[in-house]
Amino acid sequence: MKKIGILGGISAASTVQYYNKILDLYYEIKKDYYYPEICIESLNFQYFTDFENRNDMDGYKEYIMKGIRNLESAGSDIIIMSANSPHSVFHAIEKEASVPMLSIVDSVGKYARKNKMKKLLLTGIKYTMQGSFYRDELKSQGIEVISPSDGDQDIINHIIFDELARNNIKASSQERFLSIVEKYSARYSLDGVILGCTELPMLAGTITGPVPFIDSLAIHCADTLHYVLEI
């Protein structure tokens, strides 16, 4: 069975979710404990985030590639990045990697097409919501991606960095997030909401929105496991 390399630490909370989700999904499929081997390279979260905040893309890619190289040296047969934001440079990183990589954006796009979703709200950290990588990638697949206003982006960004990254889930933040989703769903007749930060499923997991939530973490993990199991 292929060995999975996870570029993690971005954040620690989502990295733990990736590890657990992959093993849980494996057991659901196989009903045994022959789990795939997993190697985790945990980046410095603040150091990584500083590159995003400074828009230092050269330093950003260099730091990500350092982690990728360590995973390659550890014998990884497939590498995934346990966050949405580094997928802004996925194609550049993929070209330099010596082993296959699976994109979370591709996973979301495939899921949306399968479920005939054409118009989606993108939620995540500001770097992701303001970036073009989701919008451009899914536009090529016939899917329209809408980002919240700057004010709503600030609210979501605060919830992620100041609460979810510390595994702090507040009912008041769930209500604020749901209010944002309801507003844009009514305004744009959405087909779904991309939980485009791998911490957001922790927030949205116990609430029901007016349209389906697309759990990018769970979908990415499922695609990775299917690749490893060759199913």
N, CA and C of each residue as an Amber inpcrd file, in Angstrom:
protein
   693
   0.8420000  -1.1950000   0.0000000   0.0000000   0.0000000   0.0000000
   0.8780000   1.2470000   0.0000000   0.4690000   2.2530000  -0.7390000
   1.2460000   3.4790000  -0.8460000   1.2910000   4.2420000   0.4760000
   2.4050000   4.9030000   0.7240000   2.5890000   5.6960000   1.9370000
   2.1430000   7.1290000   1.6850000   1.3210000   7.6690000   2.5840000
   0.7730000   9.0220000   2.4390000   1.6520000  10.0220000   3.1840000
   2.0070000  11.0850000   2.5090000   2.7150000  12.1940000   3.1380000
   1.7650000  13.3690000   3.2960000   1.6470000  13.8800000   4.5160000
   0.7700000  15.0240000   4.7820000   1.6200000  16.2310000   5.1670000
   1.5230000  17.2940000   4.3930000   2.1470000  18.5590000   4.7780000
   1.1900000  19.2530000   5.7340000   1.5150000  19.2460000   7.0150000
   0.5850000  19.7060000   8.0370000   1.0930000  20.8810000   8.8370000
   0.4780000  21.0680000   9.9890000   0.8120000  22.1980000  10.8430000
   0.1260000  23.4750000  10.4290000  -0.7110000  23.3750000   9.3960000
  -1.2820000  24.6020000   8.7970000  -2.8120000  24.5130000   8.7190000
  -3.4680000  24.3710000   9.8830000  -2.9560000  24.4400000  11.2510000
  -2.8540000  23.0420000  11.8540000  -2.4070000  23.0070000  13.1310000
  -2.3340000  21.7400000  13.8460000  -3.7150000  21.1050000  13.9620000
  -4.7400000  21.9340000  14.1790000  -6.1040000  21.4230000  14.3550000
  -6.5600000  20.6520000  13.1220000  -6.3070000  21.1730000  11.9510000
  -6.7530000  20.4900000  10.7390000  -5.8850000  19.2740000  10.4360000
  -4.6170000  19.3250000  10.8120000  -3.7300000  18.1860000  10.5810000
  -4.2220000  16.9600000  11.3360000  -4.6270000  17.1650000  12.5780000
  -5.1780000  16.0740000  13.3800000  -6.4370000  15.5180000  12.7240000
  -7.2710000  16.4160000  12.2030000  -8.4970000  15.9810000  11.5370000
  -8.1850000  15.1380000  10.3020000  -7.1670000  15.5320000   9.5400000
  -6.7620000  14.7620000   8.3630000  -6.3590000  13.3450000   8.7610000
  -5.5000000  13.2430000   9.7580000  -5.0070000  11.9400000  10.2000000
  -6.1680000  11.0450000  10.6280000  -7.0200000  11.5810000  11.4760000
  -8.1490000  10.7910000  11.9760000  -9.1280000  10.4100000  10.8610000
  -9.4080000  11.3610000   9.9930000 -10.3840000  11.1160000   8.9280000
  -9.9130000  10.0150000   7.9780000  -8.6480000  10.0520000   7.5870000
  -8.1290000   9.0440000   6.6700000  -8.2250000   7.6520000   7.2870000
  -7.8650000   7.5250000   8.5580000  -7.9200000   6.2210000   9.2140000
  -9.3690000   5.7610000   9.4330000 -10.2380000   6.6950000   9.7910000
 -11.6520000   6.3350000   9.9670000 -12.2680000   5.8750000   8.6510000
 -11.9680000   6.5830000   7.5740000 -12.4980000   6.2090000   6.2650000
 -11.9600000   4.8420000   5.8320000 -10.6840000   4.6100000   6.1210000
 -10.1050000   3.3110000   5.7790000 -10.8830000   2.1930000   6.4630000
 -11.1440000   2.3590000   7.7550000 -11.8350000   1.3010000   8.4900000
 -13.2540000   1.0900000   7.9590000 -13.9100000   2.1940000   7.5810000
 -15.2590000   2.0730000   7.0200000 -15.2530000   1.2110000   5.7530000
 -14.1930000   1.3330000   4.9800000 -14.1160000   0.5990000   3.7110000
 -13.6460000  -0.8330000   3.9180000 -12.5900000  -1.0070000   4.7090000
 -11.9210000  -2.3110000   4.8150000 -12.2980000  -3.1260000   6.0490000
 -12.7580000  -2.4580000   7.0910000 -13.1140000  -3.1520000   8.3380000
 -11.9390000  -3.9500000   8.9190000 -10.7260000  -3.4130000   8.7610000
  -9.5550000  -4.0100000   9.3910000  -8.5880000  -2.8960000   9.7930000
  -7.4550000  -3.3080000  10.3680000  -6.5050000  -2.3260000  10.8990000
  -5.2150000  -2.2500000  10.0910000  -5.2750000  -2.6710000   8.8370000
  -4.1010000  -2.5330000   7.9800000  -4.0440000  -1.1150000   7.4050000
  -4.0140000  -0.1560000   8.3150000  -4.0550000   1.2530000   7.9170000
  -2.8610000   1.6160000   7.0230000  -3.0550000   2.5790000   6.1270000
  -1.9150000   3.0570000   5.3340000  -0.8960000   3.7570000   6.2290000
   0.3650000   3.6240000   5.8720000   1.3990000   4.3700000   6.5830000
   1.2540000   5.8500000   6.2470000   1.4280000   6.6860000   7.2610000
   1.2620000   8.1290000   7.0850000   2.4530000   8.8470000   7.6950000
   3.0270000   9.7520000   6.9260000   4.1200000  10.5910000   7.4100000
   3.6290000  12.0390000   7.4190000   3.8460000  12.7330000   8.5340000
   3.4020000  14.1300000   8.6570000   4.6030000  15.0460000   8.8210000
   4.6820000  16.0410000   7.9830000   5.6720000  17.1120000   8.1210000
   4.9140000  18.3490000   8.6090000   5.1450000  18.7250000   9.8550000
   4.3840000  19.8120000  10.4760000   5.1350000  21.1310000  10.3490000
   4.5770000  22.0320000   9.5580000   5.1950000  23.3440000   9.3590000
   4.9310000  24.2630000  10.5470000   5.7060000  25.3230000  10.6130000
   5.5070000  26.3750000  11.6110000   4.3430000  27.2480000  11.1450000
   3.2170000  27.1650000  11.8510000   1.9840000  27.8040000  11.3900000
   2.1370000  29.3140000  11.2290000   2.7050000  29.9770000  12.2220000
   2.8360000  31.4350000  12.1330000   3.8070000  31.8410000  11.0390000
   4.9190000  31.1070000  10.9280000   5.9100000  31.3840000   9.8950000
   5.2790000  31.2550000   8.5160000   4.4910000  30.1930000   8.3320000
   3.7730000  29.9530000   7.0850000   2.7790000  31.0810000   6.8000000
   2.0030000  31.4570000   7.8260000   0.9910000  32.5040000   7.6760000
   1.6220000  33.8590000   7.3870000   2.7890000  34.1210000   7.9560000
   3.4840000  35.3880000   7.7040000   3.7920000  35.5560000   6.2240000
   4.1810000  34.4790000   5.5650000   4.4360000  34.5480000   4.1230000
   3.1700000  34.9640000   3.3850000   2.0190000  34.4080000   3.7760000
   0.7520000  34.7760000   3.1430000   0.4240000  36.2430000   3.3940000
   0.5810000  36.6730000   4.6300000   0.2350000  38.0530000   4.9800000
   1.1290000  39.0700000   4.2880000   2.3890000  38.7010000   4.0550000
   3.3280000  39.6070000   3.3680000   3.2490000  39.4630000   1.8530000
   2.4770000  38.4800000   1.3930000   2.4100000  38.1630000  -0.0390000
   3.7920000  37.8560000  -0.6070000   4.6200000  37.2170000   0.2160000
   5.9700000  36.8110000  -0.1890000   5.8710000  35.4340000  -0.8380000
   5.5280000  35.4130000  -2.1110000   5.2420000  34.1480000  -2.7700000
   6.4990000  33.3150000  -3.0090000   7.6330000  33.9640000  -3.2140000
   8.8670000  33.2010000  -3.3930000   9.2350000  32.4780000  -2.0990000
   9.1860000  33.2110000  -0.9800000   9.4740000  32.5970000   0.3080000
   8.4430000  31.5350000   0.6680000   7.2100000  31.8040000   0.3040000
   6.0860000  30.8840000   0.5640000   6.3190000  29.5440000  -0.1280000
   6.5980000  29.6080000  -1.4140000   6.8170000  28.3840000  -2.1800000
   8.0710000  27.6530000  -1.7010000   9.1020000  28.4080000  -1.3630000
  10.3440000  27.7870000  -0.8860000  10.1050000  27.0310000   0.4240000
   9.3320000  27.6350000   1.3230000   9.0630000  26.9880000   2.6060000
   8.2000000  25.7340000   2.4210000   7.1890000  25.8310000   1.5510000
   6.3550000  24.6640000   1.2630000   7.1860000  23.5470000   0.6480000
   8.0650000  23.9000000  -0.3060000   8.8900000  22.8860000  -0.9700000
   9.8530000  22.2230000   0.0030000  10.3080000  22.9570000   0.9970000
  11.1740000  22.3560000   2.0160000  10.4230000  21.2090000   2.7120000
   9.1540000  21.4550000   3.0500000   8.3370000  20.4070000   3.6650000
   8.0790000  19.2510000   2.7130000   7.8270000  19.5750000   1.4350000
   7.5910000  18.5300000   0.4300000   8.8180000  17.6390000   0.2910000
   9.9910000  18.2420000   0.2490000  11.2290000  17.4700000   0.1180000
  11.4230000  16.5350000   1.3080000  11.0940000  17.0060000   2.5020000
  11.2180000  16.1580000   3.6860000  10.2690000  14.9610000   3.6040000
   9.0670000  15.1890000   3.0890000   8.1110000  14.0960000   2.9270000
   8.5800000  13.1010000   1.8660000   9.1720000  13.6140000   0.8110000
   9.7260000  12.7350000  -0.2200000  10.8510000  11.8770000   0.3600000
  11.7180000  12.5090000   1.1470000  12.8390000  11.7880000   1.7460000
  12.3740000  10.7250000   2.7290000  11.1920000  10.9410000   3.3010000
  10.6310000   9.9740000   4.2510000   9.9370000   8.8110000   3.5540000
   9.9380000   8.8230000   2.2340000   9.3800000   7.6950000   1.4870000
   7.9230000   7.8280000   1.1010000   7.3930000   9.0390000   1.1090000
   5.9890000   9.2340000   0.7340000   5.7760000   8.8920000  -0.7390000
   4.6860000   8.1940000  -1.0170000   4.3320000   7.8500000  -2.3980000
   3.2990000   8.8230000  -2.9720000   2.6090000   9.5280000  -2.1080000
   1.6080000  10.5240000  -2.4910000   1.6390000  11.6140000  -1.4160000
   1.5240000  12.8670000  -1.8260000   1.5880000  13.9780000  -0.8740000
   0.3490000  14.8520000  -1.0040000  -0.2050000  15.2100000   0.1570000
  -1.3110000  16.1610000   0.2040000  -0.9550000  17.2800000   1.1740000
  -1.5420000  18.4420000   0.9550000  -1.3470000  19.5850000   1.8470000
  -2.6290000  19.7880000   2.6450000  -2.5150000  19.8080000   3.9740000
  -3.7060000  19.7970000   4.8330000  -4.2660000  21.1860000   5.0820000
  -4.3740000  21.9680000   4.0440000  -4.9510000  23.3130000   4.1130000
  -5.3400000  23.7230000   2.7080000  -6.2600000  24.6510000   2.6020000
  -6.6720000  25.1470000   1.2880000  -5.7090000  26.1950000   0.7380000
  -5.2480000  27.0940000   1.5950000  -4.4900000  28.2540000   1.1070000
  -3.2270000  27.9010000   0.3240000  -2.4170000  26.8850000   0.7160000
  -1.2210000  26.6120000  -0.0880000  -1.5280000  26.1060000  -1.4860000
  -2.7900000  25.7700000  -1.7380000  -3.1600000  25.3540000  -3.0910000
  -3.1830000  26.5350000  -4.0660000  -2.9720000  27.7300000  -3.5450000
  -2.7970000  28.8890000  -4.4300000  -1.5380000  28.7330000  -5.2800000
  -0.5840000  27.9190000  -4.8060000   0.6570000  27.6790000  -5.5680000
   0.7920000  26.1870000  -5.9000000  -0.3260000  25.4770000  -5.8900000
  -0.2830000  24.0190000  -6.0800000   0.4090000  23.6250000  -7.3730000
   0.0600000  24.2500000  -8.4610000   0.5950000  23.8150000  -9.7490000
   2.1070000  24.0280000  -9.8270000   2.6040000  25.1130000  -9.2330000
   4.0490000  25.3460000  -9.2070000   4.7450000  24.3050000  -8.3400000
   4.1480000  23.9950000  -7.1900000   4.7250000  22.9990000  -6.2870000
   4.6790000  21.6120000  -6.9100000   3.5610000  21.2850000  -7.5290000
   3.3830000  19.9700000  -8.1410000   4.4600000  19.7030000  -9.1870000
   4.8270000  20.7300000  -9.9510000   5.8420000  20.5680000 -10.9970000
   7.2000000  20.2160000 -10.4090000   7.4930000  20.7180000  -9.2040000
   8.7900000  20.4710000  -8.5820000   8.8180000  19.1920000  -7.7620000
   7.6590000  18.7030000  -7.3680000   7.6030000  17.4910000  -6.5440000
   7.9670000  16.2660000  -7.3740000   8.6080000  15.3000000  -6.7270000
   9.0320000  14.0860000  -7.4350000   8.0390000  12.9450000  -7.2640000
   6.9800000  13.1570000  -6.4470000   5.9250000  12.1520000  -6.2820000
   4.5830000  12.8300000  -6.5620000   3.5320000  12.0620000  -6.8640000
   2.2280000  12.6640000  -7.1610000   1.6660000  13.4510000  -5.9780000
   0.9110000  14.5040000  -6.2850000   0.2070000  15.2850000  -5.2870000
  -1.2630000  15.3710000  -5.6800000  -2.1440000  15.4070000  -4.6870000
  -3.5770000  15.5240000  -4.9450000  -4.0690000  16.8820000  -4.4480000
  -4.7790000  17.5950000  -5.2940000  -5.2500000  18.9440000  -4.9940000
  -6.6190000  18.9390000  -4.3290000  -6.7490000  19.7120000  -3.2620000
  -8.0420000  19.8480000  -2.5930000  -9.0410000  20.5890000  -3.4760000
  -8.5570000  21.5080000  -4.3020000  -9.4450000  22.2550000  -5.2020000
 -10.0200000  21.3240000  -6.2590000  -9.1870000  20.4270000  -6.7860000
  -9.6790000  19.4380000  -7.7450000 -10.7330000  18.5390000  -7.1030000
 -10.4900000  18.1600000  -5.8450000 -11.4480000  17.2990000  -5.1340000
 -12.7910000  17.9930000  -4.9850000 -12.7580000  19.2800000  -4.6260000
 -13.9930000  20.0480000  -4.4710000 -14.7090000  20.1910000  -5.8110000
 -13.9540000  20.4740000  -6.8550000 -14.5550000  20.6120000  -8.1790000
 -15.2200000  19.3290000  -8.6460000 -14.5530000  18.2170000  -8.4340000
 -15.1140000  16.9200000  -8.8200000 -16.4060000  16.6340000  -8.0510000
 -16.3940000  16.9470000  -6.7540000 -17.5780000  16.7450000  -5.9220000
 -18.7350000  17.6220000  -6.4010000 -18.4300000  18.8860000  -6.7070000
 -19.4790000  19.8080000  -7.1550000 -20.0860000  19.3610000  -8.4790000
 -19.2610000  18.9260000  -9.4000000 -19.7720000  18.4580000 -10.6920000
 -20.6420000  17.2160000 -10.5130000 -20.1880000  16.3140000  -9.6720000
 -20.9500000  15.0880000  -9.4240000 -22.3320000  15.3980000  -8.8680000
 -22.4120000  16.4550000  -8.0570000 -23.6770000  16.8240000  -7.4190000
 -24.3920000  17.9620000  -8.1350000 -23.9250000  18.2710000  -9.3570000
 -24.5700000  19.2490000 -10.2410000 -24.7000000  20.6200000  -9.5660000
 -23.6440000  21.0230000  -8.8870000 -23.5940000  22.3370000  -8.2350000
 -22.9120000  23.3270000  -9.1760000 -23.5830000  24.4200000  -9.4690000
 -23.0690000  25.3780000 -10.4410000 -22.6700000  26.7250000  -9.8340000
 -23.2050000  27.0420000  -8.6550000 -22.9160000  28.3360000  -8.0370000
 -22.6180000  28.1180000  -6.5540000 -21.3910000  28.4730000  -6.1380000
 -20.9300000  28.1670000  -4.7960000 -20.3790000  29.3930000  -4.0840000
 -20.6080000  29.4640000  -2.7880000 -20.0020000  30.4860000  -1.9390000
 -18.7120000  29.9190000  -1.3680000 -17.6310000  30.6770000  -1.4740000
 -16.3480000  30.2580000  -0.9430000 -16.1030000  30.8920000   0.4200000
 -15.9150000  30.0650000   1.4470000 -15.5670000  30.5510000   2.7760000
 -14.2060000  29.9840000   3.1540000 -13.4690000  30.7350000   3.9730000
 -12.1330000  30.3150000   4.3750000 -11.4090000  31.4800000   5.0120000
 -10.0860000  31.4330000   5.0520000  -9.3400000  32.5850000   5.5360000
  -9.3470000  33.6460000   4.4310000  -9.0160000  34.8750000   4.7860000
  -9.0740000  35.9650000   3.8090000  -8.1700000  35.6940000   2.6100000
  -7.0070000  35.1110000   2.8620000  -6.0760000  34.8060000   1.7800000
  -6.7510000  33.9420000   0.7190000  -7.5270000  32.9720000   1.1610000
  -8.2250000  32.0800000   0.2270000  -9.4210000  32.7640000  -0.4240000
 -10.2270000  33.4650000   0.3750000 -11.4230000  34.1100000  -0.1710000
 -11.0650000  35.2220000  -1.1540000  -9.9310000  35.8910000  -0.9290000
  -9.5200000  36.9790000  -1.8130000  -8.6960000  36.4900000  -3.0000000
  -8.2020000  35.2680000  -2.9090000  -7.3970000  34.7200000  -4.0010000
  -8.2490000  34.3120000  -5.1870000  -7.6000000  34.0290000  -6.2840000
  -8.3170000  33.6580000  -7.5090000  -8.2210000  32.1700000  -7.8180000
  -7.4430000  31.4150000  -7.0270000  -7.1600000  30.0370000  -7.4230000
  -8.3970000  29.1500000  -7.4130000  -9.2860000  29.3190000  -6.4490000
 -10.5320000  28.5380000  -6.4560000 -11.4270000  28.9930000  -7.6060000
 -11.5900000  30.3010000  -7.7170000 -12.4880000  30.8450000  -8.7300000
 -12.0340000  30.4510000 -10.1380000 -10.7300000  30.5670000 -10.4110000
 -10.2190000  30.2650000 -11.7480000 -10.3200000  28.7710000 -12.0600000
  -9.9490000  27.9400000 -11.0830000  -9.9500000  26.4950000 -11.3030000
 -11.3610000  25.9710000 -11.5480000 -12.3190000  26.4430000 -10.7480000
 -13.6800000  25.9290000 -10.8870000 -14.4200000  26.5750000 -12.0560000
 -14.0420000  27.7930000 -12.4140000 -14.6460000  28.4270000 -13.5900000
 -14.3820000  27.5880000 -14.8360000 -13.1770000  27.0150000 -14.9120000
 -12.8300000  26.1820000 -16.0670000 -13.6630000  24.9080000 -16.1070000
 -14.3210000  24.6070000 -14.9840000 -15.1790000  23.4200000 -14.9000000
 -16.6640000  23.7930000 -14.9460000 -16.9510000  25.0510000 -15.2840000
 -18.3270000  25.4900000 -15.4140000 -19.0080000  25.8160000 -14.0990000
 -18.2100000  26.1170000 -13.0710000 -18.7540000  26.4070000 -11.7370000
 -18.4000000  27.8390000 -11.3460000 -19.3990000  28.5980000 -10.9150000
 -19.1780000  29.9760000 -10.4830000 -18.9060000  30.0070000  -8.9800000
 -17.8510000  30.7250000  -8.5950000 -17.4710000  30.8430000  -7.1880000
 -17.6220000  32.2900000  -6.7420000 -18.3580000  32.4940000  -5.6610000
 -18.6250000  33.8330000  -5.1220000 -17.9300000  33.9570000  -3.7720000
 -17.2780000  35.0850000  -3.5450000 -16.6430000  35.3610000  -2.2560000
 -17.4750000  36.3560000  -1.4620000 -17.4840000  36.2540000  -0.1320000
 -18.2230000  37.2120000   0.6910000 -17.6140000  38.6190000   0.6120000
 -18.3350000  39.5890000   1.1270000 -17.8400000  40.9630000   1.1880000
 -16.6470000  41.0340000   2.1400000 -15.9100000  42.1450000   2.0940000
 -14.7440000  42.3210000   2.9610000 -15.1270000  42.1970000   4.4360000
 -16.2550000  42.7820000   4.8120000 -16.6860000  42.7250000   6.2060000
 -16.9940000  41.3070000   6.6540000 -17.6660000  40.5450000   5.8060000
 -17.9770000  39.1630000   6.1420000 -16.7240000  38.2930000   6.1210000
 -15.7930000  38.6360000   5.2440000 -14.5110000  37.9280000   5.2390000
 -13.7820000  38.1310000   6.5650000 -13.8390000  39.3470000   7.0920000
 -13.1750000  39.6340000   8.3770000 -13.7660000  38.7640000   9.4900000
 -15.0810000  38.6100000   9.4830000 -15.7430000  37.8010000  10.5150000
 -15.2910000  36.3460000  10.4280000 -15.3140000  35.7860000   9.2310000
 -14.9360000  34.3810000   9.0460000 -13.4600000  34.1800000   9.3740000
 -12.6250000  35.1080000   8.9290000 -11.1910000  35.0240000   9.1870000
 -10.9030000  35.0300000  10.6900000 -11.6120000  35.8950000  11.4180000
 -11.4560000  35.9650000  12.8770000 -11.8510000  34.6420000  13.5340000
 -12.9510000  34.0820000  13.1130000 -13.4120000  32.8130000  13.6980000
 -12.3620000  31.7180000  13.4890000 -11.7770000  31.6880000  12.3130000
 -10.8000000  30.6320000  12.0050000  -9.5270000  30.7980000  12.8190000
  -8.9170000  31.9860000  12.7500000  -7.6110000  32.1760000  13.3810000
  -7.6850000  32.2860000  14.9000000  -8.7140000  32.9370000  15.3950000
  -8.7730000  33.2000000  16.8350000  -9.5420000  32.1420000  17.6190000
 -10.2500000  31.2760000  16.9170000 -11.0370000  30.2600000  17.6160000
 -10.7400000  28.8460000  17.1120000 -11.0490000  28.5730000  15.8550000
 -10.9570000  27.2050000  15.3540000  -9.5350000  26.6610000  15.3360000
  -8.5590000  27.5220000  15.0520000  -7.1710000  27.0610000  15.0470000
  -6.7330000  26.5770000  16.4230000  -7.5000000  26.9730000  17.4630000
  -7.2450000  26.5390000  18.8330000  -8.2960000  25.5240000  19.2950000
  -9.0070000  24.9450000  18.3390000 -10.0610000  23.9610000  18.6370000
 -11.1660000  24.5380000  19.5160000 -11.4120000  25.8290000  19.3750000
 -12.4420000  26.5160000  20.1620000 -13.6680000  26.7440000  19.2760000
 -14.7370000  26.0170000  19.5470000 -15.9590000  26.1220000  18.7400000
 -17.0300000  26.8080000  19.5740000 -17.4650000  27.9870000  19.1270000
 -18.4440000  28.7750000  19.8690000 -19.8010000  28.7620000  19.1640000
 -20.8570000  28.5930000  19.9420000 -22.2030000  28.6250000  19.3740000
 -22.4880000  29.9810000  18.7400000 -21.9830000  31.0510000  19.3410000
 -22.2100000  32.3920000  18.7970000 -21.5580000  32.5410000  17.4240000
 -20.3930000  31.9170000  17.2320000 -19.7110000  31.9780000  15.9360000
 -20.4260000  31.1170000  14.9020000 -20.9890000  30.0100000  15.3350000
 -21.7900000  29.2010000  14.4290000 -22.9820000  30.0050000  13.9140000
 -23.6000000  30.7630000  14.8060000 -24.7480000  31.5820000  14.4230000
 -24.3350000  32.6730000  13.4380000 -23.1910000  33.2890000  13.6810000
 -22.7070000  34.3490000  12.7820000 -22.3680000  33.7720000  11.4080000
 -21.7380000  32.6270000  11.4100000 -21.3800000  31.9820000  10.1440000
 -22.6330000  31.5940000   9.3700000 -23.6060000  31.0210000  10.0660000
 -24.8470000  30.6070000   9.4150000 -25.5980000  31.8140000   8.8610000
 -25.5570000  32.9280000   9.5850000 -26.2090000  34.1520000   9.1140000
 -25.5960000  34.6310000   7.8000000 -24.2770000  34.5430000   7.6920000
 -23.5930000  34.9350000   6.4510000 -24.0120000  34.0100000   5.3120000
 -24.0270000  32.7160000   5.5700000 -24.4120000  31.7460000   4.5460000
 -25.8460000  31.9920000   4.0810000 -26.7480000  32.2420000   5.0100000
 -28.1550000  32.4740000   4.6640000 -28.3040000  33.7280000   3.8050000
 -27.5320000  34.7580000   4.1310000 -27.6100000  36.0160000   3.3700000
 -27.2070000  35.8080000   1.9130000 -26.0940000  35.1250000   1.6890000
 -25.6160000  34.9380000   0.3210000 -26.4240000  33.8850000  -0.4290000
 -26.9560000  32.9270000   0.2920000 -27.8040000  31.9250000  -0.3480000
 -29.0570000  32.5710000  -0.9190000 -29.6300000  33.4740000  -0.1540000
 -30.8300000  34.1730000  -0.6150000 -30.5180000  35.1220000  -1.7630000
 -29.3620000  35.7480000  -1.6900000 -28.9970000  36.7580000  -2.6890000
 -28.6200000  36.1420000  -4.0310000 -27.9500000  34.9990000  -4.0100000
 -27.3870000  34.4420000  -5.2390000 -27.9650000  33.0790000  -5.6370000
 -28.9320000  32.5690000  -4.8990000 -29.4870000  31.2450000  -5.1960000
 -28.3720000  30.2050000  -5.3010000 -27.6150000  30.0890000  -4.2550000
 -26.4670000  29.1990000  -4.2190000 -26.8820000  27.7280000  -4.3020000
 -25.9560000  26.9060000  -4.8090000 -26.1320000  25.4620000  -4.7820000
 -25.3750000  24.8270000  -3.6190000 -24.4210000  25.5600000  -3.0600000
 -23.6360000  25.0080000  -1.9600000 -22.6430000  26.0250000  -1.4290000
 -21.9960000  25.6580000  -0.3310000 -20.9920000  26.5040000   0.3140000
 -19.7130000  25.6970000   0.4820000 -18.6240000  26.1870000  -0.0940000
 -17.3310000  25.5340000   0.0710000 -16.7620000  25.8950000   1.4340000
 -16.5570000  24.9010000   2.2660000 -15.8270000  25.1100000   3.5180000
 -14.3530000  25.0700000   3.1370000 -13.8780000  26.2170000   2.6200000
 -12.5590000  26.3250000   2.0080000 -11.4490000  26.6110000   2.9930000
 -11.6520000  26.2260000   4.2140000 -10.6050000  26.1940000   5.2260000
 -10.8140000  24.8840000   5.9600000  -9.7550000  24.1280000   6.1650000
  -9.9260000  22.7890000   6.7140000 -10.2460000  22.7860000   8.2070000
 -10.3540000  23.9760000   8.8190000 -10.8900000  24.0700000  10.1780000
 -12.4000000  24.2980000  10.1860000 -12.9450000  24.8310000   9.1110000
 -14.3630000  25.1890000   9.0870000 -15.3250000  24.0160000   9.2850000
 -15.0040000  22.7820000   8.8500000 -15.9260000  21.6840000   9.1430000
 -16.1830000  21.4860000  10.6380000 -15.2300000  21.8700000  11.4870000
 -15.4480000  21.7850000  12.9310000 -16.5820000  22.7160000  13.3470000
 -16.6460000  23.8780000  12.6870000 -17.6720000  24.8730000  13.0080000
 -19.0230000  24.4860000  12.4240000 -19.0160000  24.0000000  11.1910000
 -20.2650000  23.7580000  10.4650000 -20.8190000  22.3540000  10.6610000
 -20.0640000  21.5010000  11.3270000 -20.4510000  20.0970000  11.4240000
 -21.7520000  19.8400000  12.1500000 -22.1500000  20.7520000  13.0470000
 -23.3700000  20.5240000  13.8410000 -24.4810000  21.5160000  13.5160000
 -24.3250000  22.2420000  12.4090000 -25.3810000  23.1760000  12.0050000
 -25.8620000  22.8170000  10.6050000 -27.0730000  23.2070000  10.3010000
 -27.6600000  22.9280000   8.9880000 -27.9130000  24.2420000   8.2630000
 -27.3480000  24.3690000   7.0890000 -27.5250000  25.5800000   6.3140000
 -28.6470000  25.4580000   5.3080000 -28.9600000  26.5490000   4.6270000
 -30.0130000  26.5170000   3.6110000 -29.6100000  25.7550000   2.3520000
 -28.3060000  25.5720000   2.1780000 -27.7640000  24.7840000   1.0680000
 -26.6550000  23.8830000   1.6350000 -26.2510000  22.8540000   0.9110000
 -25.2520000  21.9230000   1.4470000 -23.8900000  22.5760000   1.6740000
 -23.2140000  22.1440000   2.7360000 -21.8260000  22.5130000   2.9810000
 -20.9300000  21.4990000   2.2840000 -19.9170000  21.9870000   1.5940000
 -18.9500000  21.1180000   0.9350000 -17.7160000  21.0400000   1.8260000
 -17.5390000  19.9050000   2.4820000 -16.4470000  19.6940000   3.4290000
 -15.1760000  19.3550000   2.6570000 -14.3520000  20.3630000   2.3900000
 -13.1600000  20.1490000   1.5650000 -12.2010000  19.1520000   2.1980000
 -12.1100000  19.1430000   3.5110000 -11.2080000  18.2140000   4.2030000
 -11.6430000  16.7730000   3.9850000 -12.9050000  16.4850000   4.2310000
 -13.4060000  15.1080000   4.0940000 -13.2830000  14.6130000   2.6560000
 -13.6010000  15.4720000   1.7020000 -13.5300000  15.0930000   0.2910000
 -12.0900000  14.8170000  -0.1240000 -11.1800000  15.6820000   0.3350000
  -9.7540000  15.5190000   0.0240000  -9.2210000  14.2110000   0.6140000
  -9.5970000  13.9240000   1.8530000  -9.1690000  12.6860000   2.5050000
  -9.6990000  11.4650000   1.7670000 -10.9510000  11.5110000   1.3410000
 -11.5530000  10.3830000   0.6270000 -10.8280000  10.1250000  -0.6960000
 -10.5340000  11.2010000  -1.4320000  -9.8280000  11.0400000  -2.7010000
  -8.4250000  10.4770000  -2.4850000  -7.7740000  10.9310000  -1.4140000
  -6.4320000  10.4290000  -1.1090000  -6.4600000   8.9430000  -0.7870000
  -7.4100000   8.5370000   0.0260000  -7.5150000   7.1340000   0.3950000
  -7.8590000   6.2580000  -0.8130000  -8.7460000   6.7440000  -1.6580000
  -9.1080000   5.9820000  -2.8550000  -7.8760000   5.8050000  -3.7720000
  -7.0510000   6.8440000  -3.8250000  -5.8080000   6.7530000  -4.6160000
  -4.9010000   5.6860000  -4.0320000  -4.7380000   5.7070000  -2.7290000
  -3.8420000   4.7660000  -2.0540000  -4.3370000   3.3290000  -2.2100000
  -5.6490000   3.1490000  -2.0980000  -6.2290000   1.8130000  -2.2000000
  -6.4870000   1.3880000  -3.6450000  -6.2980000   2.3360000  -4.5650000
  -6.5140000   2.0880000  -5.9900000  -7.9350000   1.6050000  -6.2530000
  -8.8870000   2.3730000  -5.6800000 -10.3040000   2.0480000  -5.8950000
 -11.0250000   3.2420000  -6.4930000
